[in-house]
Amino acid sequence: MSSIEVEQLDGLPFGARIRGVNWAVLKDEDARRQLGAAFQDRGVLVFEDVEPSSEMQAAISRIFGPLKDHPIKAVSRVDGQRFLGVIEIKPQPGRTPIVEVDGQLRVNWQPWHFDHFYNNELNRGGVLRSVITPPEGGQTAFADGIQLYDALSAQLRAAIEDKNIIYSYEMLLFDHQRFGLPRNFRQVRGPDEENAQSVLDTARSLPRAIHPAVWTRSSGERVLHVSGYGAVGIEGHENPEGDALLEAVCQEIRAKAKAYVHEWRPSDMVVWDNWRMLHEGFGVHPKHDRCVHRTTIQGDYGLGYWENKAAPAQAVPTGY
């Protein structure tokens, strides 16, 4: 019988804390089924007091599906010649953009988004582990698309319900962002010329991706799934009225999200449902080091598509 504990996450309508996971538990089929069911039901699982290793991260990730390698070879792997699917994310001094949010300088900041918005397929989820945690900052926040759909004003819900959102890889650059940024946001330093050009070159090789603003889970819940980060506009409504609607929805997400904010410890790992949840990276002050390890879980909800049924000219970047 499984010895794991599953506890509601801070009184929220989503999420769960998981305790008691070790190598023996990971071999227990009943425990694996219990964790899979919790993931489907709760959307975010916070694993506490687990072995802080790449091997354990990969093993926990595989509970929820096969792993997907990062196709961009320049992204740092942490497992050498073995394939564990673990990549490393950390600021690059002199190259990573610096932004100001709420009067604070930050690197590796990312606004509310879901992963792979620039692709026609959405990965099933991701698992994060903090390897170097700064003395301040570095939190990761999660918001539930089911709660956001219910919280949206009736007027906005009716207006966005049947709309599809256009996304582009180009919008990874903050000076191209148009939707969902905080009112007091500014970019202090952009990426270096080489990094910016790489993003633009990749974007030009890809058609624009389109995903529904709202979709329905097999269990019946409606999910608001809009990423201002990466958004170009509303399909068929790339005009001032459509832009105003999309920005209003993005700002309502920012105002009404009942978020879980995770304060990282070395023995924590967090998995989230990328089809349901949005997440936001708070970033850190440029003077601090931070490093996270991430795995990506394969899958697709089958609702995204390329604009005009086009096909990309190169392999689609499907990592973080």
C-alpha contacts under 8 A as a table, 3 or more apart, distances in Angstrom:
res1	aa1	res2	aa2	distance
1	M	30	D	7.24
1	M	31	A	7.90
2	S	25	V	6.90
2	S	28	D	7.13
2	S	30	D	6.52
2	S	31	A	5.27
3	S	20	G	6.39
3	S	25	V	7.55
3	S	31	A	7.98
4	I	18	I	6.88
4	I	19	R	5.62
4	I	20	G	4.61
4	I	21	V	6.15
4	I	25	V	7.72
4	I	31	A	7.25
5	E	17	R	7.76
5	E	18	I	5.59
5	E	19	R	5.02
5	E	20	G	6.32
6	V	16	A	6.24
6	V	17	R	5.74
6	V	18	I	4.92
6	V	19	R	6.82
7	E	16	A	5.35
7	E	17	R	5.07
7	E	18	I	6.63
8	Q	11	G	6.25
8	Q	12	L	7.27
8	Q	14	F	7.74
8	Q	15	G	6.48
8	Q	16	A	4.64
8	Q	17	R	6.33
9	L	12	L	5.81
9	L	14	F	6.99
9	L	15	G	5.14
9	L	16	A	4.49
9	L	17	R	5.73
12	L	15	G	6.97
12	L	258	K	7.79
12	L	260	Y	7.79
13	P	42	R	7.86
13	P	147	Q	7.64
14	F	41	D	7.87
14	F	42	R	4.71
14	F	43	G	6.24
14	F	44	V	6.96
14	F	144	D	6.84
15	G	42	R	4.57
15	G	43	G	5.69
15	G	44	V	4.43
15	G	45	L	5.64
15	G	46	V	7.61
16	A	38	A	7.58
16	A	42	R	6.40
16	A	44	V	6.44
16	A	45	L	5.02
16	A	46	V	6.21
17	R	45	L	5.88
17	R	46	V	4.75
17	R	47	F	6.12
17	R	48	E	7.12
18	I	21	V	7.44
18	I	45	L	6.63
18	I	46	V	5.83
18	I	47	F	4.74
18	I	48	E	6.13
19	R	47	F	6.21
19	R	48	E	5.50
19	R	49	D	6.90
20	G	25	V	7.86
20	G	48	E	7.89
20	G	49	D	7.58
20	G	50	V	7.77
21	V	24	A	7.96
21	V	25	V	5.69
21	V	26	L	7.00
21	V	47	F	7.64
21	V	49	D	7.95
21	V	50	V	6.30
22	N	25	V	5.30
22	N	26	L	6.36
22	N	50	V	6.54
22	N	51	E	7.31
23	W	26	L	5.14
23	W	27	K	6.76
23	W	56	M	7.87
24	A	27	K	5.43
24	A	28	D	6.84
25	V	28	D	5.12
25	V	31	A	6.41
25	V	32	R	7.94
26	L	29	E	7.66
26	L	31	A	7.09
26	L	32	R	6.59
26	L	59	A	7.55
26	L	60	I	7.46
27	K	32	R	7.82
28	D	31	A	5.30
28	D	32	R	6.33
29	E	32	R	5.00
29	E	33	R	6.16
30	D	33	R	5.17
30	D	34	Q	6.17
31	A	34	Q	4.96
31	A	35	L	6.18
32	R	35	L	5.15
32	R	36	G	6.13
32	R	63	I	6.20
33	R	36	G	5.02
33	R	37	A	6.14
34	Q	37	A	5.20
34	Q	38	A	6.20
35	L	38	A	5.00
35	L	39	F	6.14
35	L	63	I	7.65
36	G	39	F	5.13
36	G	40	Q	6.37
36	G	63	I	6.87
36	G	64	F	6.19
37	A	40	Q	5.17
37	A	41	D	6.11
38	A	41	D	5.04
38	A	42	R	5.64
38	A	43	G	7.64
38	A	45	L	7.66
39	F	42	R	5.40
39	F	43	G	5.20
39	F	44	V	6.36
39	F	45	L	6.44
39	F	272	W	7.60
39	F	273	D	7.25
40	Q	43	G	5.89
40	Q	273	D	7.69
42	R	45	L	7.28
43	G	144	D	7.60
43	G	272	W	5.68
43	G	273	D	5.07
43	G	276	R	6.84
43	G	277	M	6.76
44	V	142	F	7.87
44	V	270	V	7.08
44	V	271	V	5.74
44	V	272	W	4.37
44	V	273	D	6.42
44	V	277	M	7.92
45	L	270	V	5.72
45	L	271	V	5.37
45	L	272	W	6.52
46	V	268	D	7.00
46	V	269	M	6.08
46	V	270	V	4.62
46	V	271	V	6.76
47	F	50	V	6.74
47	F	268	D	5.57
47	F	269	M	5.08
47	F	270	V	5.98
48	E	267	S	6.17
48	E	268	D	4.83
48	E	269	M	6.83
49	D	267	S	4.78
49	D	268	D	6.09
50	V	56	M	7.81
50	V	267	S	5.25
50	V	268	D	6.46
50	V	269	M	7.59
51	E	56	M	6.30
51	E	267	S	6.27
52	P	56	M	6.95
52	P	57	Q	7.61
52	P	129	R	7.98
52	P	266	P	6.48
52	P	267	S	5.29
52	P	268	D	7.57
53	S	56	M	5.30
53	S	57	Q	6.28
54	S	57	Q	4.97
54	S	58	A	6.10
54	S	78	V	7.75
54	S	79	D	7.50
54	S	84	L	7.30
54	S	86	V	6.76
55	E	58	A	5.26
55	E	59	A	6.15
55	E	84	L	7.04
56	M	59	A	4.98
56	M	60	I	6.09
57	Q	60	I	5.28
57	Q	61	S	6.12
57	Q	86	V	7.98
57	Q	127	V	7.40
57	Q	129	R	7.72
57	Q	269	M	7.42
57	Q	295	T	7.62
58	A	61	S	5.03
58	A	62	R	6.27
58	A	67	L	7.95
58	A	84	L	5.80
58	A	85	G	6.94
58	A	86	V	7.12
58	A	295	T	6.97
59	A	62	R	5.28
59	A	63	I	6.94
60	I	63	I	5.52
60	I	64	F	7.76
61	S	64	F	5.86
61	S	65	G	6.97
61	S	66	P	7.86
61	S	67	L	7.24
61	S	126	G	7.61
61	S	127	V	6.41
61	S	271	V	7.69
61	S	295	T	7.02
61	S	296	T	7.86
61	S	297	I	6.82
62	R	65	G	4.98
62	R	66	P	5.53
62	R	67	L	6.56
62	R	297	I	7.55
64	F	297	I	7.13
65	G	124	R	7.88
65	G	297	I	5.78
65	G	298	Q	6.24
65	G	299	G	7.62
66	P	297	I	5.86
66	P	298	Q	5.61
67	L	85	G	6.23
67	L	295	T	7.07
67	L	296	T	5.76
67	L	297	I	4.64
67	L	298	Q	5.59
68	K	85	G	6.46
68	K	295	T	7.65
68	K	296	T	5.46
68	K	297	I	5.75
68	K	298	Q	5.43
69	D	85	G	5.14
69	D	86	V	7.91
69	D	296	T	7.23
69	D	319	G	7.72
70	H	73	K	7.35
70	H	75	V	7.42
70	H	85	G	7.44
70	H	87	I	7.59
70	H	317	P	7.47
70	H	318	T	6.47
70	H	319	G	5.08
71	P	315	A	7.76
71	P	316	V	7.83
71	P	317	P	5.97
71	P	318	T	6.76
71	P	319	G	7.13
72	I	75	V	5.84
72	I	317	P	6.57
72	I	319	G	7.85
73	K	76	S	7.63
75	V	87	I	6.98
75	V	88	E	7.37
76	S	87	I	5.75
76	S	88	E	5.45
76	S	89	I	7.68
77	R	80	G	6.61
77	R	85	G	7.68
77	R	86	V	6.04
77	R	87	I	4.51
77	R	88	E	6.03
78	V	86	V	6.01
78	V	87	I	5.87
78	V	88	E	6.41
79	D	82	R	5.62
79	D	83	F	6.65
79	D	84	L	6.34
79	D	85	G	7.88
79	D	86	V	6.84
80	G	83	F	7.75
83	F	86	V	7.96
85	G	295	T	5.68
85	G	296	T	7.26
86	V	293	H	6.22
86	V	294	R	5.44
86	V	295	T	4.91
87	I	293	H	5.55
87	I	294	R	5.37
87	I	295	T	6.55
88	E	291	C	6.87
88	E	292	V	5.94
88	E	293	H	4.74
88	E	294	R	6.55
89	I	291	C	5.73
89	I	292	V	5.32
89	I	293	H	6.28
89	I	294	R	7.58
90	K	108	N	7.49
90	K	289	D	7.84
90	K	290	R	5.86
90	K	291	C	4.62
90	K	292	V	6.60
91	P	95	R	7.90
91	P	96	T	5.74
91	P	107	V	6.69
91	P	108	N	6.29
91	P	289	D	7.59
91	P	290	R	7.13
91	P	291	C	7.73
92	Q	95	R	5.31
92	Q	96	T	5.22
93	P	96	T	6.35
94	G	192	D	7.51
95	R	191	P	5.34
95	R	192	D	5.17
95	R	195	N	7.57
96	T	107	V	6.64
96	T	108	N	7.20
96	T	190	G	7.37
96	T	191	P	5.45
96	T	192	D	7.52
97	P	107	V	6.17
97	P	108	N	7.42
97	P	187	Q	7.56
97	P	188	V	7.60
97	P	189	R	5.33
97	P	190	G	4.54
97	P	191	P	4.79
97	P	192	D	8.00
98	I	105	L	6.65
98	I	106	R	5.66
98	I	107	V	4.94
98	I	108	N	7.80
98	I	187	Q	6.26
98	I	188	V	5.38
98	I	189	R	4.96
98	I	190	G	6.58
98	I	286	P	7.44
99	V	105	L	5.69
99	V	106	R	5.38
99	V	107	V	6.52
99	V	109	W	7.51
99	V	185	F	7.27
99	V	186	R	5.79
99	V	187	Q	4.30
99	V	188	V	5.06
99	V	189	R	6.77
100	E	103	G	5.74
100	E	104	Q	5.18
100	E	105	L	4.49
100	E	106	R	6.08
100	E	184	N	7.92
100	E	185	F	5.76
100	E	186	R	5.34
100	E	187	Q	6.23
100	E	188	V	6.58
101	V	104	Q	5.31
101	V	105	L	6.65
101	V	106	R	7.34
101	V	182	P	7.34
101	V	184	N	6.17
101	V	185	F	4.98
101	V	186	R	7.00
102	D	184	N	6.14
102	D	185	F	7.21
103	G	184	N	7.71
104	Q	285	H	7.53
105	L	284	V	7.60
105	L	285	H	5.49
105	L	286	P	7.00
106	R	109	W	6.15
106	R	282	F	7.78
106	R	283	G	5.39
106	R	284	V	4.83
106	R	285	H	4.57
106	R	286	P	6.04
107	V	283	G	5.27
107	V	284	V	5.46
107	V	285	H	6.22
107	V	286	P	5.79
108	N	281	G	7.22
108	N	282	F	7.60
108	N	283	G	4.67
108	N	284	V	6.84
109	W	280	E	7.81
109	W	281	G	5.29
109	W	282	F	5.17
109	W	283	G	4.07
109	W	284	V	7.35
110	Q	113	H	7.83
110	Q	229	Y	7.92
110	Q	280	E	5.60
110	Q	281	G	4.89
110	Q	282	F	6.70
110	Q	283	G	7.23
111	P	180	G	7.63
111	P	181	L	6.87
111	P	228	G	7.83
111	P	229	Y	6.33
111	P	279	H	7.69
111	P	280	E	5.05
111	P	281	G	6.64
111	P	282	F	7.95
112	W	180	G	7.83
112	W	227	S	6.28
112	W	228	G	6.97
112	W	229	Y	6.71
112	W	254	R	7.80
112	W	278	L	5.85
112	W	279	H	5.26
112	W	280	E	4.59
112	W	281	G	7.91
113	H	226	V	7.25
113	H	227	S	4.36
113	H	228	G	6.65
113	H	229	Y	5.76
113	H	278	L	5.14
113	H	279	H	5.65
113	H	280	E	6.59
114	F	117	F	6.36
114	F	225	H	7.79
114	F	226	V	7.83
114	F	227	S	6.11
114	F	274	N	6.01
114	F	275	W	7.64
114	F	277	M	6.98
114	F	278	L	5.10
114	F	279	H	6.51
115	D	122	L	7.01
115	D	123	N	7.28
115	D	274	N	6.59
115	D	319	G	7.97
115	D	320	Y	6.50
116	H	119	N	5.28
116	H	121	E	7.16
116	H	122	L	5.56
116	H	123	N	6.89
116	H	318	T	5.97
116	H	319	G	7.22
116	H	320	Y	7.38
117	F	120	N	7.60
117	F	122	L	7.08
117	F	167	Y	6.14
117	F	168	S	7.64
117	F	209	A	7.13
117	F	211	H	7.67
117	F	227	S	7.51
117	F	230	G	6.85
118	Y	167	Y	5.34
118	Y	168	S	5.05
118	Y	169	Y	5.20
118	Y	208	R	6.90
118	Y	209	A	5.37
118	Y	230	G	7.10
119	N	122	L	6.88
119	N	209	A	5.56
119	N	304	G	7.81
119	N	305	Y	7.90
119	N	306	W	7.74
119	N	316	V	6.93
119	N	317	P	7.84
119	N	318	T	7.16
120	N	209	A	5.44
120	N	210	I	6.82
120	N	211	H	7.65
120	N	304	G	4.70
120	N	305	Y	4.52
120	N	306	W	5.69
121	E	299	G	7.85
121	E	300	D	5.41
121	E	301	Y	7.38
121	E	302	G	6.89
121	E	303	L	7.90
121	E	304	G	5.94
121	E	305	Y	7.43
122	L	274	N	7.31
122	L	275	W	7.12
122	L	299	G	6.71
122	L	300	D	4.92
122	L	301	Y	6.66
122	L	304	G	7.67
123	N	126	G	7.95
123	N	274	N	6.64
123	N	275	W	7.85
123	N	296	T	7.09
123	N	297	I	6.05
123	N	298	Q	5.10
123	N	299	G	4.84
123	N	300	D	5.57
124	R	273	D	6.20
124	R	274	N	5.56
124	R	275	W	6.57
124	R	296	T	7.85
124	R	297	I	5.42
124	R	298	Q	5.46
124	R	299	G	4.56
124	R	300	D	6.10
124	R	301	Y	7.86
125	G	271	V	6.81
125	G	272	W	5.46
125	G	273	D	4.80
125	G	274	N	4.67
125	G	275	W	7.58
125	G	296	T	6.20
125	G	297	I	5.14
125	G	298	Q	7.37
125	G	299	G	8.00
126	G	271	V	5.54
126	G	272	W	5.92
126	G	273	D	7.43
126	G	274	N	7.30
126	G	294	R	6.90
126	G	295	T	5.61
126	G	296	T	4.57
126	G	297	I	5.70
127	V	269	M	6.62
127	V	270	V	5.41
127	V	271	V	4.34
127	V	272	W	6.91
127	V	294	R	5.54
127	V	295	T	5.25
127	V	296	T	6.68
128	L	269	M	5.62
128	L	270	V	5.40
128	L	271	V	6.69
128	L	292	V	6.70
128	L	293	H	5.81
128	L	294	R	4.65
128	L	295	T	6.82
129	R	266	P	7.44
129	R	268	D	6.33
129	R	269	M	4.86
129	R	270	V	6.89
129	R	292	V	5.57
129	R	293	H	5.23
129	R	294	R	6.49
130	S	133	T	6.01
130	S	264	W	6.37
130	S	265	R	7.01
130	S	266	P	6.09
130	S	268	D	7.55
130	S	269	M	7.77
130	S	290	R	7.90
130	S	291	C	6.22
130	S	292	V	4.37
130	S	293	H	6.37
131	V	266	P	6.33
131	V	290	R	7.59
131	V	291	C	5.45
131	V	292	V	5.34
131	V	293	H	6.78
132	I	266	P	7.97
132	I	289	D	6.86
132	I	290	R	4.92
132	I	291	C	4.82
132	I	292	V	6.82
133	T	138	G	6.91
133	T	264	W	6.87
133	T	265	R	7.45
133	T	266	P	7.74
133	T	289	D	7.46
133	T	290	R	5.48
133	T	291	C	6.97
134	P	137	G	6.51
134	P	138	G	6.50
134	P	284	V	7.33
134	P	288	H	5.98
134	P	289	D	6.09
134	P	290	R	5.79
135	P	288	H	7.86
136	E	284	V	7.24
137	G	282	F	6.55
137	G	283	G	6.33
137	G	284	V	5.03
137	G	285	H	7.32
138	G	263	E	7.81
138	G	264	W	7.77
138	G	281	G	7.08
138	G	282	F	5.56
138	G	283	G	4.95
138	G	284	V	5.26
138	G	290	R	7.32
139	Q	261	V	6.46
139	Q	262	H	5.56
139	Q	263	E	5.34
139	Q	264	W	6.61
139	Q	281	G	6.42
139	Q	282	F	5.46
139	Q	283	G	7.18
140	T	261	V	5.75
140	T	262	H	5.33
140	T	263	E	7.32
140	T	279	H	7.00
140	T	280	E	5.79
140	T	281	G	4.78
140	T	282	F	6.07
141	A	259	A	6.17
141	A	260	Y	5.49
141	A	261	V	4.20
141	A	262	H	6.06
141	A	279	H	5.41
141	A	280	E	5.07
141	A	281	G	6.51
141	A	282	F	7.64
142	F	259	A	5.40
142	F	260	Y	5.25
142	F	261	V	6.50
142	F	277	M	6.57
142	F	278	L	5.75
142	F	279	H	4.39
142	F	280	E	6.55
143	A	147	Q	7.93
143	A	148	L	7.67
143	A	257	A	5.84
143	A	258	K	6.37
143	A	259	A	4.72
143	A	260	Y	6.68
143	A	277	M	5.64
143	A	278	L	5.15
143	A	279	H	6.15
144	D	147	Q	5.34
144	D	148	L	6.21
144	D	257	A	7.50
144	D	258	K	7.71
144	D	259	A	7.48
144	D	276	R	6.46
144	D	277	M	4.82
144	D	278	L	6.52
145	G	148	L	4.87
145	G	149	Y	6.02
145	G	223	V	4.75
145	G	224	L	4.72
145	G	225	H	5.84
145	G	276	R	5.36
145	G	277	M	5.47
145	G	278	L	6.95
146	I	149	Y	5.23
146	I	150	D	6.45
146	I	221	E	6.63
146	I	222	R	6.01
146	I	223	V	4.59
146	I	224	L	6.38
146	I	276	R	7.26
147	Q	150	D	5.22
147	Q	151	A	6.08
147	Q	223	V	7.92
147	Q	257	A	7.55
147	Q	258	K	7.66
148	L	151	A	4.95
148	L	152	L	6.03
148	L	223	V	7.50
148	L	224	L	6.04
148	L	253	I	6.57
148	L	256	K	7.00
148	L	257	A	6.15
149	Y	152	L	5.38
149	Y	157	R	7.34
149	Y	214	V	8.00
149	Y	222	R	6.69
149	Y	223	V	5.76
149	Y	224	L	4.81
151	A	256	K	6.62
152	L	156	L	6.49
152	L	157	R	5.88
152	L	249	V	7.85
152	L	252	E	6.93
152	L	253	I	7.74
152	L	256	K	7.74
153	S	156	L	5.36
153	S	157	R	6.02
154	A	157	R	5.06
154	A	158	A	6.12
155	Q	158	A	5.38
155	Q	159	A	6.31
156	L	159	A	4.99
156	L	160	I	6.05
156	L	245	L	7.64
156	L	248	A	7.85
156	L	249	V	6.77
157	R	160	I	5.40
157	R	161	E	5.58
158	A	161	E	5.39
159	A	162	D	7.53
159	A	163	K	7.85
159	A	245	L	7.72
160	I	163	K	5.24
160	I	213	A	6.72
160	I	214	V	7.64
160	I	245	L	7.62
160	I	246	L	7.95
160	I	249	V	7.93
161	E	213	A	6.81
161	E	214	V	5.81
162	D	212	P	7.54
162	D	213	A	7.30
162	D	214	V	7.08
163	K	212	P	6.24
163	K	213	A	5.82
163	K	214	V	7.62
163	K	234	I	6.77
163	K	235	E	7.12
164	N	210	I	6.36
164	N	211	H	5.49
164	N	212	P	4.21
164	N	213	A	5.37
164	N	234	I	5.89
164	N	235	E	5.53
165	I	210	I	5.53
165	I	211	H	5.46
165	I	212	P	6.04
165	I	213	A	6.07
165	I	226	V	7.51
165	I	231	A	6.83
165	I	232	V	7.54
165	I	233	G	5.98
165	I	234	I	4.62
165	I	235	E	5.77
166	I	208	R	6.49
166	I	209	A	5.81
166	I	210	I	4.60
166	I	211	H	6.79
166	I	231	A	5.83
166	I	232	V	5.38
166	I	233	G	5.43
166	I	234	I	5.82
166	I	235	E	5.96
167	Y	171	M	7.71
167	Y	208	R	5.80
167	Y	209	A	5.19
167	Y	210	I	6.09
167	Y	211	H	7.93
167	Y	230	G	5.32
167	Y	231	A	4.45
167	Y	232	V	5.33
167	Y	233	G	7.47
168	S	171	M	5.69
168	S	203	A	6.74
168	S	207	P	7.81
168	S	208	R	5.24
168	S	209	A	6.44
168	S	230	G	5.71
168	S	231	A	6.58
168	S	232	V	6.55
169	Y	172	L	5.85
169	Y	199	V	7.09
169	Y	200	L	7.86
169	Y	202	T	7.30
169	Y	203	A	5.02
169	Y	206	L	7.88
169	Y	208	R	7.94
169	Y	230	G	6.60
170	E	173	L	6.24
170	E	176	H	7.30
170	E	199	V	6.13
170	E	200	L	5.66
170	E	202	T	7.86
170	E	203	A	5.14
170	E	230	G	7.42
171	M	174	F	6.81
171	M	176	H	5.50
171	M	177	Q	5.63
171	M	229	Y	6.89
171	M	230	G	4.48
171	M	231	A	6.88
171	M	232	V	7.55
172	L	176	H	7.65
172	L	177	Q	7.59
172	L	199	V	7.47
172	L	229	Y	7.23
172	L	230	G	6.02
173	L	176	H	5.49
173	L	177	Q	6.73
173	L	196	A	7.22
173	L	199	V	7.69
174	F	177	Q	5.00
174	F	187	Q	7.14
174	F	190	G	7.69
175	D	187	Q	7.40
175	D	190	G	7.79
177	Q	181	L	7.75
177	Q	229	Y	6.79
177	Q	230	G	7.01
177	Q	231	A	7.71
178	R	181	L	7.56
178	R	228	G	7.69
178	R	231	A	7.47
178	R	232	V	7.36
179	F	228	G	4.83
179	F	229	Y	6.79
179	F	231	A	6.79
179	F	246	L	7.20
179	F	247	E	5.30
179	F	250	C	6.70
180	G	227	S	7.87
180	G	228	G	4.64
180	G	229	Y	6.77
180	G	247	E	6.06
180	G	250	C	4.73
180	G	251	Q	5.67
180	G	254	R	7.53
181	L	185	F	6.56
181	L	228	G	7.48
181	L	229	Y	7.88
181	L	251	Q	7.91
182	P	185	F	5.28
187	Q	190	G	6.64
191	P	194	E	7.98
191	P	195	N	5.99
191	P	196	A	5.82
192	D	195	N	5.52
192	D	196	A	6.24
193	E	196	A	5.17
193	E	197	Q	6.00
194	E	197	Q	5.23
194	E	198	S	6.16
195	N	198	S	5.08
195	N	199	V	6.42
196	A	199	V	5.27
196	A	200	L	6.37
197	Q	200	L	5.03
197	Q	201	D	5.99
198	S	201	D	5.14
198	S	202	T	6.17
199	V	202	T	5.23
199	V	203	A	6.12
200	L	203	A	5.02
200	L	204	R	6.21
201	D	204	R	5.24
201	D	205	S	6.55
202	T	205	S	5.23
202	T	206	L	6.64
203	A	206	L	5.29
203	A	207	P	7.71
204	R	207	P	7.53
205	S	312	P	6.22
205	S	313	A	5.28
205	S	314	Q	6.45
206	L	311	A	7.56
206	L	312	P	4.64
206	L	313	A	6.26
206	L	314	Q	7.33
206	L	316	V	7.48
207	P	306	W	6.18
207	P	307	E	6.27
207	P	310	A	6.33
207	P	311	A	6.83
207	P	312	P	5.91
208	R	306	W	5.97
208	R	307	E	5.50
209	A	304	G	7.06
209	A	305	Y	5.89
209	A	306	W	4.67
209	A	307	E	5.89
210	I	235	E	7.70
210	I	304	G	5.57
210	I	305	Y	5.45
210	I	306	W	6.09
210	I	307	E	6.44
211	H	303	L	6.49
211	H	304	G	4.62
211	H	305	Y	6.90
212	P	215	W	6.38
212	P	225	H	7.38
212	P	303	L	7.10
212	P	304	G	7.22
213	A	224	L	6.01
213	A	225	H	5.29
213	A	226	V	5.35
214	V	222	R	6.69
214	V	223	V	5.40
214	V	224	L	4.65
214	V	225	H	5.74
214	V	226	V	7.77
215	W	222	R	5.77
215	W	223	V	5.38
215	W	224	L	6.96
215	W	225	H	7.48
216	T	219	S	7.99
216	T	220	G	5.93
216	T	221	E	5.65
216	T	222	R	4.53
216	T	223	V	6.10
217	R	220	G	5.18
217	R	221	E	5.44
217	R	222	R	6.49
217	R	223	V	7.36
218	S	221	E	7.66
223	V	276	R	6.42
224	L	276	R	7.94
225	H	275	W	7.60
225	H	276	R	6.79
225	H	277	M	7.55
225	H	278	L	7.43
226	V	250	C	7.27
227	S	230	G	6.64
227	S	231	A	6.44
227	S	250	C	7.50
227	S	278	L	7.61
228	G	231	A	5.19
228	G	247	E	7.72
228	G	250	C	5.89
233	G	237	H	7.24
233	G	238	E	5.58
233	G	242	G	7.00
233	G	243	D	6.04
233	G	246	L	7.02
234	I	237	H	5.13
234	I	238	E	5.77
234	I	242	G	6.03
234	I	243	D	7.16
234	I	246	L	7.10
235	E	238	E	6.59
237	H	241	E	7.40
237	H	242	G	4.92
237	H	243	D	7.72
238	E	242	G	5.83
238	E	243	D	6.69
239	N	242	G	5.31
239	N	243	D	6.07
240	P	243	D	5.06
240	P	244	A	6.05
241	E	244	A	5.16
241	E	245	L	6.34
242	G	245	L	5.15
242	G	246	L	6.29
243	D	246	L	5.18
243	D	247	E	6.11
244	A	247	E	5.19
244	A	248	A	6.07
245	L	248	A	5.11
245	L	249	V	6.30
246	L	249	V	5.20
246	L	250	C	6.21
247	E	250	C	5.02
247	E	251	Q	6.08
248	A	251	Q	5.21
248	A	252	E	6.11
249	V	252	E	5.06
249	V	253	I	6.22
250	C	253	I	5.09
250	C	254	R	6.40
251	Q	254	R	4.94
251	Q	255	A	6.18
252	E	255	A	4.93
252	E	256	K	5.81
253	I	256	K	5.35
253	I	257	A	5.56
254	R	257	A	5.99
264	W	268	D	6.62
265	R	268	D	5.45
272	W	277	M	6.89
273	D	276	R	5.57
273	D	277	M	5.76
274	N	277	M	5.48
274	N	278	L	7.14
275	W	301	Y	7.08
284	V	288	H	6.51
284	V	289	D	7.92
284	V	290	R	7.41
285	H	288	H	5.67
286	P	289	D	7.69
296	T	319	G	7.18
301	Y	304	G	7.80
305	Y	309	K	6.91
306	W	309	K	5.09
306	W	310	A	5.57
306	W	311	A	6.92
307	E	310	A	6.01
312	P	315	A	7.08
312	P	316	V	7.03
